[in-house]
Every structure is written in C-alpha cells, then in structure tokens.
Amino acid sequence: MTTELSKTEPILDFLLISNFNLSNLAALLSKDEESPMIRAVTAPFGQVMQVLLDPASDLWSKGTQGVVVWTSPESVSPSYRRLLESEEAEPEQLMHEVDEFCGSIKAIPGHVNYIFVPSWVVGPFENRMGLLDMDLRHGVSLALMRMNLRLVEDLQNDSRIFVLDAARWIAVHGEKSFSQRLWYLSKTPFGFEFLKTAAAEIKAAVRALTGETRKLLLVDLDETLWGGIVGDVGWQSIRLGGHDPIGEAFKDFQLGLKALKRRGVLLGIVSKNEESTALEALRSHPEMVLRQDDFAGWRINWGDKAQNIVDLVSEMNLGLQSVVFIDDSPVERARVRQALPDVFVPEWPASVMGRKSALMQLHCFDAPLATTEDVGRTNMYVAEKKRRAARTEVASLAEWLDSLNIQVAAEPLHEANLDRATQLLNKTNQMNLSTRRLTKEELWSWSRENGNSMLVFRVSDKFGDYGLVGIASFRLEAGSQTDARIVDFILSCRVMGRKVEETMLHVLAVSAKAVRAQFLYAEYLPTPRNQPCLAFLLRSELTNRDGAAAFAWNLRQDYVKPSAVTLVFAASDGSVDRYGVQEASLLSHG
C-alpha cells in the first residue's frame, strides 16, 4: 500500500517489511506533515526473507532510501516458537537463528541509507510461565532478552542499521499496545496509539541522521528551573531540592537538563529577571544542579523574550531552527511561538512533577552518536564568550585575530575521525558548498577513490580547542588532469570569520597543485540555509564567472595562507608537521 503525498519538500521513500500487517504504520508515516516527509510502502506481509534475500525484486527501487524491518521473534526463530509451545530449545541454536536473520538484513541493497529494526517484544497471546520465564532452556522472557542483545551486537557495525527499542513503547502504552481485535481482523498486532509512537520514533531517527535535530535548549528561570520568584524571595528561599516534593521535582528537571548537556545539547537562559540576582542563585544555592558554566549563553533582562532569543541565537551563530524554548508561562510560550515559528515551543505541564518526564519524551534532540566534540560543546561556547571579551580589548579585527593564536590542523580522513567527519558532513548547513549527505561507508568509499582527495580540519586557539570542525575535498575532473573541482567545503559556524575558511582554501590549492592540477573550481549549490558559503566565496578572491555560482582559481598563483593562522599537518599515525614537509604526501591521496 502506498499513501500519496503532495508536498514540495523532498520526500523519502521507505519500504516496510514485516511478517504482520504494517499498513497503519505506513499511513501514519506518510500522512505526518512534520519534516522529514516520508512516503511509505508496505511489502506483502509474511514475505520477510523472500524480500530481504531478493535484491532484484521490484520493491528495491533505486529511489528507496529507508527500510523498516519489523518482525515477531517466532517468525525469525523456530527455537523461540518451540519455547512458546512449552518445548525445550538450545540457547546456541537460538543465537544461530538470530545471526542468520541479521545476515539477511545486512544484505539489503547498498543504496538504502537508513535501516530501522524494532526490537522484539513479547507478543499479546503469550502466557506467563512463572518461575520458568527465566529458565535457560525453557524461559521465553530470558530467550527474548538474549535474542535482542544478539540482534544489537550483530548489527552495530553497519552504520546504516539502527535497532529501535520497542519495549520502551510498550512501557508507555501498557496493555493498550496490543489489539486482539485488530489481530484477528487484519493481522495487525499493535494498537493505533502504539503505532503512532513508533512512527514518531522512526521520524525522529531520520531527523537525527539527516542533521535536523535541535541543538540549543533555552529555558526560563523562575517557576521553570526552580520554584518561586528569586527577585522577591531571594535565592535562599527558592524551592529546589531538599525534603520538599516540589523542590525535588525542580531538581530532577535540572538533572534531566544536565543529562541532555552531556549528550551535546547546548543550554541557554532567556528570563525576565535581574541578571545579577539570577546568576547569584545559580552560583550560590547548594541544591543547584546547573551552574553558570553549564549554560552556553543567556539573556536575563526585562525585554521581550522573542527578541532576546533572536539576539542570543545570533550571538551564538546558530539558526532559529536549532532552538527549543521552555517556559512555564503559556503567555510567553504563545508569544515566542507566534513571533518565531522556526523555534520549537512545546506545550509544558502546569505541574512541575510532570516536567522531567516531558523533557525526556522530546524527540527533537535525538542523535545517532555522541562525539568528543558533542560532549564538550558547552565548554567551547564558554570559551567563545572569553574570545568576544578579548575582542573588546583590541583596536581592530586583524589585531584580535592575531591575539587569538589560532592553529588549524589538517589531517587526512581516517578511521579514527570518520564518525565525527560523517556527523559534520550531515549536520552542517550554513558553510556548506554542496550540502551532500553520505553514510559513513559512502564517505569512506568516496575518499578512497582514485582522483579524490579529502581532508578534515581541527581548530584551536589560546582559549580552547574547537575540535574537528571542517571538511574540504576535491576531485580531478574526468578526462582532465589539470582541473580540480571542490566537492565539499564545510565549516562549523563556531569558527566562521576567523580566517579558517581562507586557510582551508589555501590547503586545497596546495593539494590540487601537488597533483599537478592547474585550476581549482568551485560550484555553489544553493539551499535555504547555506548563503554564508556564497558570501565567503564572493569575498574569497576566487574569480567569479559573471556573477554566477561558479568560482575558479588559477593555481599558477599561490592562494596565500592568512598570517593570523598557524597551519599544522597531522598524519594518520599521529605525527605532526608544521606546514611543509608532509604537505604533498598528505594532500595527494588517490
């Protein structure tokens, strides 16, 4: 079954494969208007292995970008079926059957980028076995635990495949997760609300993989981060922690925010308050979980919150589409929601006792992995505050850049930096020449092809280390050994305007020259968000062809490295060279 959509934004084609009826899930995915748009098609149910093991099937069209493989455990494992019938099953055979099933999933054609496999759950008609539930050779519950663990272990090394925790969906909906009526009428085992949760989880996973997750969570203070009005009662008397159910709930909410920060989500404050009073509460209250350094930025004043959000987001060099705003006041939520439609403003429980749960149920912060750069992101923004403060102490931009002691380290793409490079490729929108999206395997394969060159860039200065924040690549044009075309030019917004862009172009020019290219070309492919890339190219001194989106550099001329930047080349073995000795060998891969 296919549900038609009439949307102008790109639509992802998904194939749903199952031994039961997933038509309701296909409809939910296809009719949901929240980005990304999905057009879901169901394979004939009960034909799981036939579809997985037939790459020539018409179902595997080249346009299929995502797959959901959702099965019942007894359809995959005859041993598990025997357990359901109160027969004995050998644990080793059970694991072997899971291994065979995982091998079939890995055989899904390579053009499919996203493969989601919901974990196995105990079915609606399975009887409890009491003390035998956890028996090694008879226990259904123990067998299912071991099968799910083996499922994750078998599939974790394929970056296209993600196991989704269906047991958590059952924990949300309880006995309403299943519908015996739907099972007998249409071979649909799950209730509609349960499938709505599954659809939301699948779409959140796709957003995470396509770089559409939110990055910045802005919170109010009074009655949001703590109980009471700090300006009226003083920090000593706000409700937070202690032997007080309300105070405990506020503290738990802060613990939830702290956990998000550890996953790489930036925290910020937008509050109507006296700044000095609010910051004193953050510094001084003994039960305060979040301290001043946990926040990447704030606007604490009596101004309009919508305008304060705009100002803070601009200062942090982010887009409004990256922002979530939480406030206890429905009036403030409505104001921000109306003035700034790109900002996600969730409805918020009136009772503080439901707020940590509401926070943990937000899908907008999902990410496929957490890199070192993610975990340390708040520290990077705190260091950025110090950089801005330093800028006020010097007379010019050039002097400020010189004072930062900026170091750019270029290194080849290798297995140790591949995860972060893939994340950066798929999440960066502003300074991004072509905005192409690739899986980890696709990126690695492209970088290994003859004639292709790819480098990643790390940036640091006297205030701290930004981590891996840039990617640049080019390919030699087919049939020409003199023309090199830039394929990727990607830089995190956190270091834009620091002469890192010019340094990357310098490295590309040196690299292309090292493989005897005579011209370096770049073609800007516009998106709704990458205008900063065009603005840089227009001021980069590259030749612009009659105002078009094409740029060129004659490699008989040197593209000069900015004097404010120290350039270092790091080999994949960890050795470092200051601009020169390893240059050609590092930059001429392919």
Secondary structure, 3 states (H helix, E strand, C coil): CECCCCCCCCEEEEEEEECCCCHHHHHHHHHCCCCCEEEEEECCCCCHHHHHCCCCCCCCCCCEEEEEEECCHHHHCHHHHHHHCCCCCCHHHHHHHHHHHHHHHHCCCCCCCEEEEECCCCCCCCCCCHHHHHCCCCCHHHHHHHHHHHHHHHHCCCCCEEEECHHHHHHHHHHHHECHHHHHHHCCCECHHHHHHHHHHHHHHHHHHCCCCCCEEEECCECCCEECCHHHHCHHHCECCCCCHHHHHHHHHHHHHHHHHHCCCEEEEEEECCHHHHHHHHHHCCCCCCCHHHCCEEEEECCCHHHHHHHHHHHCCCCHHHEEEECCCHHHHHHHHHHCCCCECCCCCCCHHHHHHHHHCCCCCCCCCCCHHHHCHHHHHHHHHHHHHHHCCCCCHHHHHHHCCEEEEEEECCCCCHHHHHHHHHHCCCEECCCCCCCHHHHHHHHHCCCEEEEEEEEEECCEEEEEEEEEEEEECCCCCCEEEEEEEEECHHHCCCCHHHHHHHHHHHHHHHCCCCEEEEECCCCCCCHHHHHHHHHCCCEECCCCCEEEEECCCCCCCCCCEEEEEECCCCCEECCCCCHHHHHCCC
